[in-house]
Amino acid sequence: GVTVLDVPAASQAGKAGITAGDVILGFNNHAVKDTQDLMRLSREAGSGSRANITILRYQQTSTVSIALE
C-alpha cells in the first residue's frame, strides 16, 4: 500500500475524506503496492472520471469515491 503523508483540505482527496496516515490499498478494484501502481492506475482511469479508493485507517478498511482531475 501507499501511506498518505499529507492531504490539502481543498484537494479532491481531502474532499473525499482521505487523511494523512491513511494507507491506500486499492484503486478501482486493483491492488496498489506502491506509488508507481497508484500513479499508473490514476493515469489509466483518466481525468474527469471517478475512482473508488480502498484505504486502511485505524486497522479498518473502507472505500471512498474520488473525482479525478
Number of C-alpha atoms within 10 A of each C-alpha: 18 19 16 14 10 12 16 12 13 9 13 16 18 15 15 15 14 25 19 14 16 20 21 25 22 22 21 16 11 14 16 22 13 13 13 11 17 20 11 11 18 18 11 9 14 12 11 9 11 15 20 16 22 23 25 18 15 9 9 7 13 13 17 14 18 18 15 15 11
